[in-house]
Amino acid sequence: MDSIKIEQIVKDRDFDLRLELLAGENGLDRRVVSSRIQKPGLALSGFTEHIHKDRLQVFGNTEISYLARSGMTRRSSASAISSSSRSHAWW
């Protein structure tokens, strides 16, 4: 994989991702350079040793539920998108 702009992922209609931009357009020019994703489960509790900065961070139902129960909120400076299946991704 070469790279793809976040804007291309958000606007893509071919794969029916149903993504919605949540945190503004500042990060749309950033590029995804790895084809691998990461679900940050343990990182949310503070164990960040194995976070890969080049991977797309995907928040599924488990991560979203954890954040909701712990009272944590999304960082307003992050570019975020969500799909109708309640998965979120941050860049």
Secondary structure, DSSP 8 states (H G I E B T S, - for coil): ---EEHHHHHH--TT----EE-S-STTTT-EE--S-EE--GGGGGT--TT--TTSEEEE-HHHHHHHHHHT----TTS-EEE-TTS-EEE-
